[in-house]
């Protein structure tokens, strides 16, 4: 399995950027090789119960001044159900999902904005306060 670029957002607001090869949504743990040159180059164990979300990203820098669109342009027919997710920390994410079930440990959202640095986001269900279908 090829290393995948991810950004892990912890519940305590800590952020870890790095690479994973063993992320599986149904497993309680996965590992990240940090991208930060200041961190030791050893795998860090991530416990799903400690995180808010895993962002699968195009790059680690992102676009700091870019305001991500929270809607689909007129005429665009997205695949899956369009969903708005509000997390406990107030962050709102809009995109599509094919597998939201509040009884599951988490679910994937594919961002509405095609220019987003995020390719997909795995959101842990325990951090969600509101889900709205659009």
Secondary structure, DSSP 8 states (H G I E B T S, - for coil): ---EEEEEEETTS-EEEEEES---TTSSEEEEEE--TTS-SSEEEEEGGGEEEEEEES-SS--TT-----S--TT---SSEEEEEEETTS-EEEEEES---TTSSEEEEEES-TT-SEEEEEEEGGGEEEEEE-
